[in-house]
Amino acid sequence: MPTVLTVTGCDVLFAHWPVDPETVDPHVPDALDVVTFDGSAWVSVLALENHGVGPGPIRLPRGLERGIPQLNLRTYVTAGGRSGVYFLSLDTDSRAAVTAGRRAFGLPFHRARMRTTRRDGTITFRSRRTDSEAAFQARYRPVGEPYRAERGSIESFCIEEFHYLFPGTEDRRRRASGDRDSLRVGTIDREPWTLRPVEATIRRNTLFEAAGLPTPPTDPVTQYAPTFEMRVEPVESVSVSSEA
């Protein structure tokens, strides 16, 4: 498949919470089934900064564009033999990214006021959505040596997905019986994440509440990635019945 965009970035905080699958299921379209790990559904927040978005396979040099913070809320699903992530929301302070993400990729982007600051190796990430009270604030600092997620681990389950899934209908929330017949699959081509342990404090998180989910009562499982490069492929429409 041809590359539509090449995206590079840095300072990724992964934060994953276990959630009752029955709590998550009403917020996932009928075309998709929630996937569990150790009996729990998982909902993840990714706080990151994009510093280059180039057309096709072109990788823009770091520094050519200002860093653009982004905040993803996602869970893990399967449909028609395909596994991947389902985005509950994506926040960015780029108006162009919101428009392109919604129109070209069908993703639930929101505009937010966001800021990333760095001091003495510690990153502070702040976000507040412009049209609601949805907000997130975290302070984190990488520690320890780089590593790769082991197959079968919670890290691998939550971060080593290469597809995002959503129904083929225009209304991603429709619950009609016919919605299960089609599926849209987006693919990300990248190397496995290089991770580091991280000391992280989540100071504020109302993303769950904004998505209709209960606020997690426990601390998250966390990881950090210093940099990333991914190639975004065109969204593909597939038949669920033929893939099952």
Backbone as CSV, one residue per row, in Angstrom:
resi,resn,N_x,N_y,N_z,CA_x,CA_y,CA_z,C_x,C_y,C_z
1,MET,0.842,-1.203,0.000,0.000,0.000,0.000,0.876,1.253,0.000
2,PRO,0.487,2.295,-0.747,1.275,3.526,-0.756,1.169,4.259,0.576
3,THR,2.194,5.042,0.878,2.195,5.846,2.097,1.503,7.174,1.833
4,VAL,0.531,7.529,2.688,-0.174,8.801,2.573,0.588,9.893,3.295
5,LEU,1.036,9.596,4.518,1.770,10.549,5.347,2.895,9.825,6.065
6,THR,3.964,10.556,6.344,5.008,10.073,7.237,5.048,11.015,8.437
7,VAL,4.862,10.446,9.625,4.748,11.232,10.851,5.898,10.868,11.777
8,THR,6.600,11.878,12.267,7.649,11.668,13.263,7.316,12.467,14.507
9,GLY,7.828,12.020,15.645,7.526,12.718,16.890,8.399,12.220,18.023
10,CYS,8.055,12.670,19.237,8.915,12.375,20.381,8.129,12.433,21.689
11,ASP,8.813,11.995,22.752,8.353,12.117,24.137,6.951,11.567,24.343
12,VAL,6.784,10.285,23.993,5.483,9.637,24.106,5.315,9.048,25.501
13,LEU,4.247,9.417,26.175,3.834,8.769,27.412,2.684,7.831,27.095
14,PHE,2.846,6.545,27.423,1.769,5.564,27.349,1.241,5.342,28.762
15,ALA,-0.065,5.424,28.922,-0.693,5.138,30.216,-1.912,4.258,29.958
16,HIS,-1.933,3.061,30.563,-2.965,2.062,30.282,-3.697,1.687,31.560
17,TRP,-5.029,1.669,31.486,-5.853,1.302,32.635,-6.720,0.085,32.325
18,PRO,-6.824,-0.893,33.241,-7.766,-1.996,33.065,-9.187,-1.522,33.370
19,VAL,-10.130,-1.953,32.548,-11.528,-1.516,32.668,-12.431,-2.733,32.453
20,ASP,-13.550,-2.761,33.142,-14.534,-3.823,32.948,-14.986,-3.815,31.489
21,PRO,-14.884,-4.939,30.784,-15.295,-4.966,29.371,-16.744,-4.514,29.159
22,GLU,-17.633,-4.825,30.106,-19.029,-4.423,29.957,-19.195,-2.910,30.054
23,THR,-18.226,-2.247,30.675,-18.250,-0.786,30.747,-17.819,-0.165,29.425
24,VAL,-16.852,-0.789,28.764,-16.327,-0.248,27.511,-17.246,-0.558,26.337
25,ASP,-17.865,-1.739,26.346,-18.612,-2.225,25.187,-19.658,-1.249,24.650
26,PRO,-20.455,-0.553,25.490,-21.451,0.373,24.936,-20.849,1.549,24.173
27,HIS,-19.559,1.806,24.348,-18.912,2.944,23.698,-18.128,2.536,22.457
28,VAL,-18.258,1.265,22.087,-17.626,0.738,20.876,-18.725,0.323,19.913
29,PRO,-18.664,0.716,18.654,-19.713,0.361,17.690,-19.931,-1.144,17.587
30,ASP,-21.149,-1.520,17.204,-21.516,-2.933,17.125,-20.635,-3.725,16.171
31,ALA,-20.056,-3.084,15.185,-19.207,-3.789,14.230,-17.922,-4.309,14.865
32,LEU,-17.588,-3.812,16.051,-16.332,-4.147,16.701,-16.584,-4.869,18.016
33,ASP,-15.681,-5.772,18.365,-15.730,-6.493,19.635,-14.533,-6.088,20.484
34,VAL,-14.791,-5.814,21.762,-13.725,-5.429,22.680,-12.821,-6.632,22.958
35,VAL,-11.508,-6.397,22.922,-10.523,-7.433,23.212,-10.029,-7.240,24.650
36,THR,-9.802,-8.354,25.355,-9.358,-8.286,26.741,-7.952,-8.856,26.910
37,PHE,-7.310,-8.455,27.989,-6.020,-9.000,28.410,-6.122,-9.260,29.905
38,ASP,-5.856,-10.485,30.324,-6.022,-10.883,31.727,-7.430,-10.577,32.241
39,GLY,-8.425,-10.742,31.369,-9.810,-10.586,31.771,-10.343,-9.173,31.753
40,SER,-9.507,-8.197,31.449,-9.931,-6.794,31.442,-9.824,-6.204,30.047
41,ALA,-10.768,-5.319,29.728,-10.536,-4.414,28.607,-9.514,-3.385,29.071
42,TRP,-8.842,-2.754,28.113,-7.839,-1.744,28.475,-8.119,-0.476,27.688
43,VAL,-7.998,0.650,28.375,-8.136,1.961,27.754,-6.834,2.717,27.999
44,SER,-6.282,3.264,26.936,-4.962,3.888,26.998,-5.019,5.358,26.619
45,VAL,-4.183,6.133,27.270,-3.910,7.509,26.879,-2.494,7.567,26.330
46,LEU,-2.326,8.189,25.170,-1.010,8.466,24.610,-0.853,9.972,24.517
47,ALA,0.118,10.515,25.253,0.470,11.931,25.166,1.786,12.017,24.415
48,LEU,1.836,12.837,23.366,3.023,12.870,22.517,3.147,14.220,21.845
49,GLU,4.253,14.400,21.144,4.450,15.618,20.356,4.888,15.228,18.952
50,ASN,4.084,15.609,17.959,4.475,15.438,16.564,5.411,16.580,16.172
51,HIS,6.521,16.238,15.518,7.403,17.321,15.067,7.684,17.273,13.574
52,GLY,6.996,16.396,12.858,7.128,16.383,11.407,6.036,15.553,10.783
53,VAL,5.284,16.137,9.847,4.259,15.414,9.092,4.518,15.709,7.621
54,GLY,5.019,14.709,6.893,5.373,14.908,5.501,4.471,14.137,4.564
55,PRO,4.265,14.629,3.346,3.423,13.910,2.385,4.095,12.649,1.879
56,GLY,3.309,11.599,1.693,3.852,10.346,1.184,4.984,9.837,2.052
57,PRO,6.056,9.314,1.438,7.174,8.761,2.210,8.185,9.809,2.666
58,ILE,7.896,11.102,2.444,8.860,12.156,2.764,8.893,12.383,4.270
59,ARG,10.072,12.304,4.832,10.269,12.545,6.259,10.826,13.951,6.436
60,LEU,10.033,14.843,7.052,10.502,16.201,7.256,11.549,16.245,8.362
61,PRO,12.622,17.030,8.203,13.645,17.129,9.249,13.052,17.737,10.513
62,ARG,13.515,17.256,11.657,13.067,17.835,12.919,13.492,19.292,12.993
63,GLY,12.580,20.125,13.453,12.854,21.551,13.540,12.245,22.336,12.406
64,LEU,11.872,21.653,11.307,11.247,22.351,10.187,9.839,22.801,10.552
65,GLU,9.150,21.993,11.372,7.837,22.369,11.884,7.908,22.474,13.399
66,ARG,7.065,23.335,13.962,7.003,23.397,15.418,6.359,22.123,15.941
67,GLY,6.728,21.741,17.157,6.134,20.560,17.750,4.650,20.763,17.989
68,ILE,3.849,19.763,17.634,2.404,19.832,17.807,1.985,18.730,18.772
69,PRO,1.564,19.076,19.982,1.134,18.046,20.931,-0.117,17.327,20.425
70,GLN,-0.249,16.077,20.827,-1.424,15.276,20.487,-1.734,14.342,21.649
71,LEU,-3.013,14.062,21.831,-3.467,13.246,22.950,-4.495,12.249,22.429
72,ASN,-4.210,10.958,22.563,-5.089,9.909,22.054,-5.695,9.112,23.197
73,LEU,-6.980,8.834,23.114,-7.669,7.937,24.032,-8.190,6.775,23.203
74,ARG,-7.790,5.549,23.551,-8.128,4.426,22.687,-8.342,3.148,23.497
75,THR,-9.025,2.208,22.880,-9.182,0.877,23.440,-8.858,-0.135,22.350
76,TYR,-9.028,-1.426,22.644,-8.517,-2.484,21.780,-9.657,-3.394,21.345
77,VAL,-9.726,-3.642,20.029,-10.904,-4.279,19.448,-10.504,-5.280,18.373
78,THR,-11.506,-6.033,17.925,-11.327,-6.956,16.808,-12.597,-6.986,15.985
79,ALA,-12.455,-7.324,14.706,-13.612,-7.471,13.816,-13.160,-8.191,12.565
80,GLY,-13.944,-9.173,12.135,-13.651,-9.851,10.882,-12.261,-10.413,10.783
81,GLY,-11.713,-10.883,11.893,-10.366,-11.429,11.878,-9.267,-10.392,11.987
82,ARG,-9.629,-9.117,12.070,-8.644,-8.046,12.202,-8.648,-7.550,13.653
83,SER,-7.469,-7.340,14.223,-7.366,-6.710,15.531,-6.732,-5.340,15.374
84,GLY,-7.026,-4.443,16.309,-6.461,-3.109,16.238,-6.978,-2.237,17.354
85,VAL,-6.781,-0.937,17.207,-7.246,0.012,18.215,-8.498,0.706,17.703
86,TYR,-9.330,1.102,18.643,-10.483,1.944,18.346,-10.288,3.249,19.102
87,PHE,-10.257,4.355,18.375,-10.026,5.654,18.991,-11.330,6.211,19.555
88,LEU,-11.332,6.424,20.857,-12.452,7.092,21.509,-12.374,8.596,21.310
89,SER,-11.156,9.127,21.242,-10.958,10.549,20.944,-9.496,10.790,20.635
90,LEU,-9.239,11.877,19.879,-7.894,12.373,19.628,-7.941,13.889,19.750
91,ASP,-7.028,14.457,20.515,-6.989,15.898,20.730,-5.698,16.481,20.165
92,THR,-5.803,17.650,19.555,-4.641,18.357,19.037,-4.954,19.845,19.012
93,ASP,-3.892,20.665,19.012,-4.126,22.106,18.907,-3.992,22.593,17.476
94,SER,-3.885,21.662,16.522,-3.775,22.013,15.107,-5.143,21.925,14.439
95,ARG,-5.658,23.056,13.972,-6.938,23.063,13.275,-6.881,22.225,12.003
96,ALA,-5.745,22.281,11.294,-5.597,21.504,10.063,-5.631,20.008,10.353
97,ALA,-4.986,19.592,11.448,-4.981,18.170,11.793,-6.377,17.689,12.155
98,VAL,-7.146,18.518,12.847,-8.524,18.148,13.190,-9.334,17.929,11.922
99,THR,-9.234,18.859,10.985,-10.000,18.761,9.735,-9.575,17.551,8.917
100,ALA,-8.258,17.379,8.748,-7.763,16.262,7.950,-8.073,14.921,8.608
101,GLY,-7.911,14.847,9.932,-8.171,13.598,10.635,-9.605,13.158,10.528
102,ARG,-10.525,14.122,10.600,-11.950,13.788,10.511,-12.353,13.443,9.078
103,ARG,-11.936,14.255,8.112,-12.398,14.081,6.737,-11.679,12.958,6.005
104,ALA,-10.367,12.877,6.167,-9.596,11.908,5.387,-9.531,10.532,6.036
105,PHE,-9.567,10.501,7.386,-9.370,9.223,8.062,-10.552,8.811,8.940
106,GLY,-11.577,9.654,9.058,-12.756,9.297,9.828,-12.520,9.188,11.313
107,LEU,-11.546,9.921,11.839,-11.176,9.806,13.241,-11.785,10.935,14.074
108,PRO,-12.113,10.654,15.344,-12.813,11.632,16.201,-11.865,12.661,16.818
109,PHE,-11.295,13.511,15.969,-10.392,14.554,16.445,-11.155,15.704,17.090
110,HIS,-10.529,16.320,18.117,-11.058,17.504,18.790,-9.946,18.543,18.894
111,ARG,-10.343,19.786,18.836,-9.389,20.885,19.024,-9.192,21.120,20.519
112,ALA,-7.948,21.319,20.919,-7.637,21.547,22.323,-6.517,22.565,22.448
113,ARG,-6.478,23.223,23.592,-5.340,24.081,23.921,-4.323,23.184,24.631
114,MET,-3.114,23.095,24.059,-2.144,22.124,24.536,-0.765,22.765,24.668
115,ARG,0.018,22.203,25.589,1.375,22.723,25.787,2.258,21.608,26.326
116,THR,3.453,21.493,25.762,4.467,20.566,26.258,5.695,21.367,26.664
117,THR,6.161,21.171,27.899,7.370,21.852,28.364,8.353,20.809,28.896
118,ARG,9.636,21.156,28.845,10.687,20.252,29.287,11.661,21.005,30.195
119,ARG,12.031,20.332,31.280,13.001,20.940,32.189,13.714,19.833,32.955
120,ASP,15.058,19.829,32.848,15.887,18.868,33.578,15.441,17.427,33.336
121,GLY,15.097,17.110,32.090,14.734,15.749,31.743,13.303,15.362,32.050
122,THR,12.520,16.289,32.579,11.115,16.023,32.908,10.209,16.731,31.908
123,ILE,9.217,16.016,31.402,8.260,16.565,30.444,6.945,16.833,31.168
124,THR,6.392,18.004,30.942,5.063,18.331,31.455,4.133,18.534,30.267
125,PHE,3.041,17.807,30.280,2.084,17.813,29.161,0.747,18.310,29.692
126,ARG,0.177,19.335,29.025,-1.114,19.894,29.431,-2.044,19.975,28.225
127,SER,-3.304,19.617,28.438,-4.292,19.694,27.364,-5.657,19.977,27.956
128,ARG,-6.406,20.866,27.280,-7.799,21.107,27.649,-8.587,21.369,26.373
129,ARG,-9.617,20.590,26.147,-10.419,20.684,24.939,-11.158,22.015,24.891
130,THR,-11.266,22.593,23.702,-11.874,23.923,23.577,-13.394,23.903,23.675
131,ASP,-14.017,22.738,23.400,-15.476,22.685,23.384,-16.065,21.927,24.567
132,SER,-15.232,21.566,25.551,-15.737,20.840,26.716,-14.719,20.942,27.840
133,GLU,-14.999,20.249,28.938,-14.094,20.251,30.082,-13.072,19.117,30.017
134,ALA,-13.010,18.391,28.900,-12.061,17.287,28.780,-10.630,17.810,28.901
135,ALA,-9.891,17.299,29.865,-8.551,17.807,30.136,-7.635,16.675,30.585
136,PHE,-6.343,16.899,30.366,-5.334,15.932,30.788,-4.068,16.695,31.130
137,GLN,-3.451,16.318,32.233,-2.182,16.917,32.614,-1.314,15.846,33.269
138,ALA,-0.083,15.735,32.805,0.836,14.733,33.335,2.250,15.288,33.364
139,ARG,3.022,14.784,34.305,4.452,15.083,34.366,5.179,13.743,34.357
140,TYR,6.176,13.603,33.490,6.836,12.315,33.384,8.307,12.471,33.038
141,ARG,9.079,11.461,33.474,10.529,11.489,33.262,11.006,10.076,32.979
142,PRO,11.678,9.847,31.842,12.171,8.507,31.544,13.298,8.108,32.481
143,VAL,13.318,6.820,32.833,14.374,6.269,33.685,14.732,4.887,33.141
144,GLY,15.906,4.390,33.464,16.255,3.032,33.071,16.682,2.910,31.617
145,GLU,16.934,1.666,31.220,17.492,1.376,29.918,16.407,1.109,28.870
146,PRO,16.700,1.375,27.595,15.734,1.087,26.528,15.447,-0.411,26.426
147,TYR,14.237,-0.750,25.995,13.870,-2.150,25.801,12.746,-2.229,24.774
148,ARG,12.453,-3.440,24.319,11.334,-3.704,23.426,10.292,-4.535,24.178
149,ALA,9.040,-4.341,23.861,7.974,-5.088,24.518,8.094,-6.572,24.190
150,GLU,7.962,-7.418,25.200,8.010,-8.857,25.004,6.666,-9.369,24.512
151,ARG,6.709,-10.316,23.591,5.487,-10.925,23.081,4.673,-11.512,24.239
152,GLY,3.380,-11.241,24.252,2.517,-11.757,25.301,2.427,-10.876,26.531
153,SER,3.173,-9.769,26.575,3.145,-8.868,27.722,2.055,-7.829,27.556
154,ILE,1.722,-7.128,28.653,0.736,-6.052,28.568,1.260,-4.925,27.686
155,GLU,2.582,-4.701,27.690,3.141,-3.672,26.807,2.885,-4.011,25.344
156,SER,3.121,-5.266,24.989,2.900,-5.682,23.606,1.425,-5.569,23.231
157,PHE,0.540,-5.989,24.135,-0.897,-5.919,23.871,-1.342,-4.487,23.607
158,CYS,-0.844,-3.551,24.390,-1.347,-2.171,24.323,-0.648,-1.294,23.294
159,ILE,0.586,-1.601,22.931,1.284,-0.650,22.065,1.689,-1.219,20.707
160,GLU,1.725,-2.540,20.554,2.198,-3.093,19.287,1.045,-3.493,18.365
161,GLU,0.106,-2.583,18.194,-0.947,-2.737,17.191,-0.603,-1.863,15.995
162,PHE,-0.932,-2.355,14.803,-0.586,-1.642,13.580,-1.822,-1.226,12.780
163,HIS,-3.012,-1.452,13.350,-4.253,-1.110,12.658,-5.181,-0.336,13.589
164,TYR,-5.984,0.539,13.013,-7.115,1.124,13.739,-8.377,0.821,12.943
165,LEU,-9.448,0.520,13.662,-10.669,0.001,13.061,-11.852,0.890,13.391
166,PHE,-12.763,1.011,12.421,-14.041,1.663,12.673,-15.023,1.227,11.596
167,PRO,-16.328,1.323,11.878,-17.332,0.835,10.921,-17.290,1.601,9.614
168,GLY,-17.829,0.982,8.568,-17.836,1.601,7.258,-18.928,2.612,7.053
169,THR,-19.864,2.745,7.996,-20.936,3.722,7.868,-20.415,5.113,8.198
170,GLU,-21.088,6.132,7.690,-20.690,7.505,7.975,-20.851,7.823,9.456
171,ASP,-21.947,7.337,10.072,-22.185,7.578,11.487,-21.515,6.460,12.270
172,ARG,-20.381,6.750,12.905,-19.603,5.736,13.594,-20.307,5.212,14.836
173,ARG,-21.396,5.828,15.273,-22.085,5.403,16.484,-23.399,4.683,16.189
174,ARG,-23.727,4.501,14.908,-25.001,3.847,14.599,-24.996,2.416,15.097
175,ARG,-26.147,1.985,15.645,-26.261,0.652,16.203,-27.190,-0.236,15.367
176,ALA,-27.382,0.127,14.095,-28.272,-0.655,13.231,-27.656,-2.011,12.925
177,SER,-28.518,-3.001,12.676,-28.033,-4.359,12.476,-27.149,-4.480,11.243
178,GLY,-27.377,-3.680,10.229,-26.583,-3.772,9.012,-25.183,-3.234,9.153
179,ASP,-24.875,-2.539,10.252,-23.567,-1.926,10.407,-22.436,-2.947,10.506
180,ARG,-22.746,-4.213,10.815,-21.699,-5.207,10.988,-21.153,-5.711,9.659
181,ASP,-21.738,-5.293,8.529,-21.348,-5.861,7.242,-20.105,-5.218,6.639
182,SER,-19.698,-4.046,7.127,-18.543,-3.386,6.545,-17.641,-2.835,7.632
183,LEU,-16.388,-2.654,7.255,-15.372,-2.231,8.210,-14.336,-1.393,7.485
184,ARG,-13.837,-0.372,8.137,-12.737,0.418,7.603,-11.511,0.170,8.467
185,VAL,-10.394,-0.068,7.791,-9.154,-0.433,8.469,-8.056,0.540,8.051
186,GLY,-7.478,1.209,9.029,-6.312,2.040,8.781,-5.061,1.304,9.228
187,THR,-3.971,1.466,8.498,-2.733,0.733,8.794,-1.585,1.708,9.013
188,ILE,-0.793,1.419,10.047,0.414,2.176,10.350,1.612,1.260,10.145
189,ASP,2.562,1.695,9.347,3.793,0.938,9.115,4.909,1.586,9.930
190,ARG,5.501,0.824,10.827,6.579,1.356,11.669,7.369,0.199,12.257
191,GLU,8.524,0.520,12.815,9.306,-0.448,13.574,8.674,-0.615,14.965
192,PRO,8.930,-1.741,15.641,8.440,-1.869,17.017,8.935,-0.713,17.886
193,TRP,8.124,-0.333,18.847,8.477,0.783,19.721,9.734,0.466,20.535
194,THR,10.613,1.445,20.651,11.701,1.403,21.621,11.218,2.122,22.866
195,LEU,11.177,1.405,23.988,10.575,1.913,25.218,11.627,2.153,26.292
196,ARG,11.225,2.950,27.274,11.994,3.091,28.503,11.027,3.118,29.677
197,PRO,11.453,2.626,30.839,10.621,2.829,32.030,10.445,4.324,32.277
198,VAL,9.380,4.682,32.986,9.080,6.099,33.180,8.487,6.331,34.568
199,GLU,8.891,7.419,35.179,8.232,7.903,36.393,7.188,8.921,35.954
200,ALA,5.926,8.626,36.191,4.850,9.472,35.667,3.834,9.775,36.756
201,THR,3.384,11.008,36.769,2.303,11.435,37.652,1.195,12.032,36.799
202,ILE,0.017,11.414,36.834,-1.143,11.956,36.127,-1.822,12.931,37.060
203,ARG,-1.725,14.204,36.773,-2.265,15.222,37.672,-3.740,15.502,37.423
204,ARG,-4.168,15.310,36.177,-5.581,15.508,35.859,-5.930,14.660,34.653
205,ASN,-7.097,14.021,34.704,-7.530,13.207,33.579,-9.049,13.120,33.583
206,THR,-9.686,13.934,32.746,-11.141,13.869,32.593,-11.526,13.347,31.206
207,LEU,-10.570,12.730,30.513,-10.859,12.163,29.196,-11.847,11.008,29.290
208,PHE,-11.725,10.194,30.323,-12.643,9.071,30.498,-14.067,9.587,30.680
209,GLU,-14.231,10.554,31.559,-15.562,11.125,31.801,-16.146,11.705,30.520
210,ALA,-15.311,12.408,29.732,-15.795,13.000,28.484,-16.223,11.928,27.486
211,ALA,-15.606,10.738,27.561,-15.955,9.643,26.659,-17.102,8.792,27.186
212,GLY,-17.630,9.149,28.376,-18.727,8.391,28.964,-18.280,7.206,29.780
213,LEU,-17.000,7.137,30.121,-16.453,6.038,30.904,-16.190,6.478,32.338
214,PRO,-16.259,5.560,33.300,-15.939,5.921,34.677,-14.449,6.204,34.831
215,THR,-14.116,7.128,35.715,-12.717,7.449,35.976,-12.034,6.254,36.642
216,PRO,-10.898,5.804,36.144,-10.231,4.627,36.727,-9.835,4.876,38.179
217,PRO,-10.040,3.885,39.046,-9.682,4.053,40.462,-8.229,3.703,40.756
218,THR,-7.497,3.157,39.769,-6.130,2.695,39.994,-5.142,3.508,39.168
219,ASP,-3.874,3.393,39.540,-2.811,4.006,38.743,-2.618,3.212,37.451
220,PRO,-2.178,3.873,36.404,-2.002,3.163,35.128,-0.684,2.403,35.057
221,VAL,-0.626,1.478,34.109,0.636,0.904,33.657,1.231,1.890,32.655
222,THR,2.493,2.255,32.819,3.065,3.322,31.993,4.364,2.887,31.319
223,GLN,4.616,3.487,30.146,5.887,3.370,29.436,6.183,4.710,28.762
224,TYR,7.394,4.818,28.266,7.839,6.035,27.581,8.583,5.635,26.315
225,ALA,8.384,6.394,25.241,9.149,6.218,24.010,9.775,7.560,23.641
226,PRO,11.087,7.607,23.426,11.750,8.885,23.149,11.409,9.475,21.788
227,THR,11.315,8.621,20.746,11.020,9.103,19.396,10.187,8.059,18.665
228,PHE,9.610,8.481,17.536,8.916,7.529,16.677,8.888,8.052,15.249
229,GLU,8.742,7.120,14.318,8.499,7.438,12.917,7.504,6.413,12.390
230,MET,6.409,6.874,11.817,5.409,5.950,11.286,4.901,6.429,9.933
231,ARG,4.553,5.459,9.112,4.045,5.735,7.778,2.570,5.338,7.744
232,VAL,1.725,6.298,7.415,0.279,6.110,7.429,-0.184,5.692,6.038
233,GLU,-0.845,4.545,5.962,-1.332,4.034,4.690,-2.801,4.418,4.484
234,PRO,-3.313,4.344,3.247,-4.717,4.689,3.010,-5.660,3.779,3.796
235,VAL,-6.804,4.332,4.188,-7.828,3.546,4.863,-8.454,2.585,3.865
236,GLU,-8.615,1.353,4.272,-9.144,0.288,3.413,-10.533,-0.125,3.902
237,SER,-11.476,-0.269,2.973,-12.807,-0.789,3.287,-12.834,-2.272,3.008
238,VAL,-13.289,-3.063,3.999,-13.341,-4.514,3.850,-14.706,-5.014,4.278
239,SER,-15.046,-6.200,3.846,-16.293,-6.844,4.237,-16.036,-7.707,5.462
240,VAL,-16.790,-7.467,6.528,-16.615,-8.254,7.736,-16.934,-9.711,7.476
241,SER,-17.996,-9.971,6.730,-18.419,-11.353,6.496,-17.357,-12.138,5.738
242,SER,-16.657,-11.478,4.781,-15.650,-12.188,4.001,-14.360,-12.395,4.760
243,GLU,-14.144,-11.558,5.802,-12.917,-11.664,6.569,-13.060,-12.623,7.733
244,ALA,-14.300,-12.897,8.153,-14.523,-13.715,9.344,-14.111,-15.161,9.093
